[in-house]
């Protein structure tokens, strides 16, 4: 794989309950809503679970995702293709933590930060609508 080793670790507060955060990370319809800038090349099941494989296109690069672990408070994805590495998500009441490590030509820190900010905005809107 060409590129450089990069890592990003972020934890943010979000104005949403744990269930809204979990659904936004594990449910197909919600995941595709807040990741609208990324094209899913492979159909997703209704909810992510261990063993699922899907591909997301990021411009000219495709990143294959293998769901290694999908628990009530954790999602771990093994990445290959445009990024060779892993992406872990942990969450709880009012917070999300994400860790991304891999080799890539893409600027992972920037995309990682943008995705977390997009998620925070999405879950805040989702919480407001569900009131």
Phi and psi in degrees as GROMACS dihedral restraints (atoms count N, CA, C in turn):
[ dihedral_restraints ]
;  ai    aj    ak    al  type     phi  dphi    fc
    3     4     5     6     1   -86.4    20    10
    4     5     6     7     1   150.8    20    10
    6     7     8     9     1   128.5    20    10
    7     8     9    10     1  -167.8    20    10
    9    10    11    12     1  -124.1    20    10
   10    11    12    13     1   155.0    20    10
   12    13    14    15     1   -73.0    20    10
   13    14    15    16     1   130.3    20    10
   15    16    17    18     1  -135.5    20    10
   16    17    18    19     1   153.2    20    10
   18    19    20    21     1  -146.0    20    10
   19    20    21    22     1   146.5    20    10
   21    22    23    24     1  -142.0    20    10
   22    23    24    25     1   133.4    20    10
   24    25    26    27     1  -131.3    20    10
   25    26    27    28     1   118.3    20    10
   27    28    29    30     1  -136.1    20    10
   28    29    30    31     1   144.1    20    10
   30    31    32    33     1  -133.4    20    10
   31    32    33    34     1   128.8    20    10
   33    34    35    36     1  -130.7    20    10
   34    35    36    37     1   155.3    20    10
   36    37    38    39     1   -87.9    20    10
   37    38    39    40     1   141.9    20    10
   39    40    41    42     1  -132.2    20    10
   40    41    42    43     1   143.9    20    10
   42    43    44    45     1   -88.8    20    10
   43    44    45    46     1    70.8    20    10
   45    46    47    48     1  -160.9    20    10
   46    47    48    49     1   151.2    20    10
   48    49    50    51     1   -73.5    20    10
   49    50    51    52     1   161.6    20    10
   51    52    53    54     1   -54.4    20    10
   52    53    54    55     1   -39.8    20    10
   54    55    56    57     1   -64.9    20    10
   55    56    57    58     1   -37.7    20    10
   57    58    59    60     1   -67.7    20    10
   58    59    60    61     1   -40.9    20    10
   60    61    62    63     1   -62.9    20    10
   61    62    63    64     1   -48.0    20    10
   63    64    65    66     1   -58.4    20    10
   64    65    66    67     1   -48.5    20    10
   66    67    68    69     1   -61.3    20    10
   67    68    69    70     1   -35.3    20    10
   69    70    71    72     1   -69.3    20    10
   70    71    72    73     1   -24.9    20    10
   72    73    74    75     1   -96.5    20    10
   73    74    75    76     1   -26.3    20    10
   75    76    77    78     1  -109.6    20    10
   76    77    78    79     1   -22.8    20    10
   78    79    80    81     1   -91.5    20    10
   79    80    81    82     1   131.0    20    10
   81    82    83    84     1   -52.1    20    10
   82    83    84    85     1   -52.1    20    10
   84    85    86    87     1   -60.8    20    10
   85    86    87    88     1   -42.0    20    10
   87    88    89    90     1   -72.3    20    10
   88    89    90    91     1   -42.4    20    10
   90    91    92    93     1   -59.2    20    10
   91    92    93    94     1   -44.4    20    10
   93    94    95    96     1   -69.8    20    10
   94    95    96    97     1   -25.8    20    10
   96    97    98    99     1   -68.7    20    10
   97    98    99   100     1   -49.4    20    10
   99   100   101   102     1   -83.4    20    10
  100   101   102   103     1   -17.6    20    10
  102   103   104   105     1   -99.4    20    10
  103   104   105   106     1    37.4    20    10
  105   106   107   108     1   -60.9    20    10
  106   107   108   109     1   -20.8    20    10
  108   109   110   111     1   -80.0    20    10
  109   110   111   112     1    -9.4    20    10
  111   112   113   114     1  -111.4    20    10
  112   113   114   115     1   139.1    20    10
  114   115   116   117     1   -96.5    20    10
  115   116   117   118     1   121.5    20    10
  117   118   119   120     1   -83.0    20    10
  118   119   120   121     1   114.7    20    10
  120   121   122   123     1   -86.1    20    10
  121   122   123   124     1   -13.7    20    10
  123   124   125   126     1  -124.1    20    10
  124   125   126   127     1   135.0    20    10
  126   127   128   129     1   -62.5    20    10
  127   128   129   130     1   144.9    20    10
  129   130   131   132     1  -104.2    20    10
  130   131   132   133     1   150.5    20    10
  132   133   134   135     1   -70.9    20    10
  133   134   135   136     1   169.6    20    10
  135   136   137   138     1   -52.9    20    10
  136   137   138   139     1   -41.4    20    10
  138   139   140   141     1  -137.7    20    10
  139   140   141   142     1   138.3    20    10
  141   142   143   144     1   -67.2    20    10
  142   143   144   145     1   140.7    20    10
  144   145   146   147     1  -148.1    20    10
  145   146   147   148     1   164.7    20    10
  147   148   149   150     1   -53.8    20    10
  148   149   150   151     1   136.8    20    10
  150   151   152   153     1    96.1    20    10
  151   152   153   154     1   -12.1    20    10
  153   154   155   156     1   -72.8    20    10
  154   155   156   157     1   140.0    20    10
  156   157   158   159     1  -124.4    20    10
  157   158   159   160     1   134.9    20    10
  159   160   161   162     1  -149.5    20    10
  160   161   162   163     1   163.4    20    10
  162   163   164   165     1  -124.3    20    10
  163   164   165   166     1   137.7    20    10
  165   166   167   168     1  -119.7    20    10
  166   167   168   169     1   133.2    20    10
  168   169   170   171     1   -94.4    20    10
  169   170   171   172     1   129.0    20    10
  171   172   173   174     1  -116.6    20    10
  172   173   174   175     1    88.3    20    10
  174   175   176   177     1    64.4    20    10
  175   176   177   178     1  -128.2    20    10
  177   178   179   180     1   -80.2    20    10
  178   179   180   181     1    -8.3    20    10
  180   181   182   183     1  -101.3    20    10
  181   182   183   184     1   141.3    20    10
  183   184   185   186     1  -109.4    20    10
  184   185   186   187     1   136.3    20    10
  186   187   188   189     1  -119.4    20    10
  187   188   189   190     1   119.2    20    10
  189   190   191   192     1   -86.0    20    10
  190   191   192   193     1   133.3    20    10
  192   193   194   195     1  -116.0    20    10
  193   194   195   196     1   128.5    20    10
  195   196   197   198     1  -116.4    20    10
  196   197   198   199     1   121.5    20    10
  198   199   200   201     1   -78.8    20    10
  199   200   201   202     1   103.8    20    10
  201   202   203   204     1   -79.6    20    10
  202   203   204   205     1   -35.0    20    10
  204   205   206   207     1  -150.6    20    10
  205   206   207   208     1   132.6    20    10
  207   208   209   210     1  -138.6    20    10
  208   209   210   211     1   102.0    20    10
  210   211   212   213     1  -118.2    20    10
  211   212   213   214     1   174.4    20    10
  213   214   215   216     1   -59.0    20    10
  214   215   216   217     1   -23.1    20    10
  216   217   218   219     1  -132.6    20    10
  217   218   219   220     1    17.4    20    10
  219   220   221   222     1  -153.8    20    10
  220   221   222   223     1   139.2    20    10
  222   223   224   225     1  -135.5    20    10
  223   224   225   226     1   125.7    20    10
  225   226   227   228     1  -124.3    20    10
  226   227   228   229     1   123.7    20    10
  228   229   230   231     1  -116.5    20    10
  229   230   231   232     1   132.5    20    10
  231   232   233   234     1   -94.0    20    10
  232   233   234   235     1   132.0    20    10
  234   235   236   237     1  -112.3    20    10
  235   236   237   238     1   144.5    20    10
  237   238   239   240     1  -149.3    20    10
  238   239   240   241     1   160.0    20    10
  240   241   242   243     1   100.4    20    10
  241   242   243   244     1  -116.7    20    10
  243   244   245   246     1   -63.7    20    10
  244   245   246   247     1   -22.6    20    10
  246   247   248   249     1  -136.5    20    10
  247   248   249   250     1   126.7    20    10
  249   250   251   252     1  -108.5    20    10
  250   251   252   253     1   107.7    20    10
  252   253   254   255     1   170.1    20    10
  253   254   255   256     1  -139.7    20    10
  255   256   257   258     1  -148.5    20    10
  256   257   258   259     1   161.6    20    10
  258   259   260   261     1  -137.7    20    10
  259   260   261   262     1   121.7    20    10
  261   262   263   264     1  -113.4    20    10
  262   263   264   265     1   140.9    20    10
  264   265   266   267     1  -125.4    20    10
  265   266   267   268     1   134.6    20    10
  267   268   269   270     1  -131.1    20    10
  268   269   270   271     1   147.1    20    10
  270   271   272   273     1  -153.0    20    10
  271   272   273   274     1   162.2    20    10
  273   274   275   276     1  -157.0    20    10
  274   275   276   277     1  -166.7    20    10
  276   277   278   279     1   -65.4    20    10
  277   278   279   280     1   106.3    20    10
  279   280   281   282     1    84.0    20    10
  280   281   282   283     1    12.1    20    10
  282   283   284   285     1  -150.8    20    10
  283   284   285   286     1   154.4    20    10
  285   286   287   288     1  -137.6    20    10
  286   287   288   289     1   137.5    20    10
  288   289   290   291     1  -126.2    20    10
  289   290   291   292     1   136.3    20    10
  291   292   293   294     1  -136.6    20    10
  292   293   294   295     1   140.4    20    10
  294   295   296   297     1  -133.1    20    10
  295   296   297   298     1   124.6    20    10
  297   298   299   300     1  -126.3    20    10
  298   299   300   301     1   126.8    20    10
  300   301   302   303     1  -137.5    20    10
  301   302   303   304     1   136.9    20    10
  303   304   305   306     1   176.1    20    10
  304   305   306   307     1   173.7    20    10
  306   307   308   309     1  -103.4    20    10
  307   308   309   310     1   127.8    20    10
  309   310   311   312     1  -163.5    20    10
  310   311   312   313     1   158.1    20    10
  312   313   314   315     1   -84.4    20    10
  313   314   315   316     1   -18.2    20    10
  315   316   317   318     1   -73.0    20    10
  316   317   318   319     1   150.8    20    10
  318   319   320   321     1   -79.3    20    10
  319   320   321   322     1    90.4    20    10
  321   322   323   324     1   -64.6    20    10
  322   323   324   325     1   -38.3    20    10
  324   325   326   327     1   -60.0    20    10
  325   326   327   328     1   -43.2    20    10
  327   328   329   330     1   -65.8    20    10
  328   329   330   331     1   -49.0    20    10
  330   331   332   333     1   -65.9    20    10
  331   332   333   334     1   -35.6    20    10
  333   334   335   336     1   -62.8    20    10
  334   335   336   337     1   -47.2    20    10
  336   337   338   339     1   -63.4    20    10
  337   338   339   340     1   -44.9    20    10
  339   340   341   342     1   -61.5    20    10
  340   341   342   343     1   -42.0    20    10
  342   343   344   345     1   -63.9    20    10
  343   344   345   346     1   -41.6    20    10
  345   346   347   348     1   -65.2    20    10
  346   347   348   349     1   -40.4    20    10
  348   349   350   351     1   -66.3    20    10
  349   350   351   352     1   -39.0    20    10
  351   352   353   354     1   -64.1    20    10
  352   353   354   355     1   -41.8    20    10
  354   355   356   357     1   -62.9    20    10
  355   356   357   358     1   -45.2    20    10
  357   358   359   360     1   -59.2    20    10
  358   359   360   361     1   -44.2    20    10
  360   361   362   363     1   -64.1    20    10
  361   362   363   364     1   -42.9    20    10
  363   364   365   366     1   -63.5    20    10
  364   365   366   367     1   -46.9    20    10
  366   367   368   369     1   -68.1    20    10
  367   368   369   370     1   -32.8    20    10
  369   370   371   372     1   -64.7    20    10
  370   371   372   373     1   -41.5    20    10
  372   373   374   375     1   -67.8    20    10
  373   374   375   376     1   -41.3    20    10
  375   376   377   378     1   -62.9    20    10
  376   377   378   379     1   -41.9    20    10
  378   379   380   381     1   -63.0    20    10
  379   380   381   382     1   -42.6    20    10
  381   382   383   384     1   -64.6    20    10
  382   383   384   385     1   -38.8    20    10
  384   385   386   387     1   -69.7    20    10
  385   386   387   388     1   -35.1    20    10
  387   388   389   390     1   -80.5    20    10
  388   389   390   391     1    -4.2    20    10
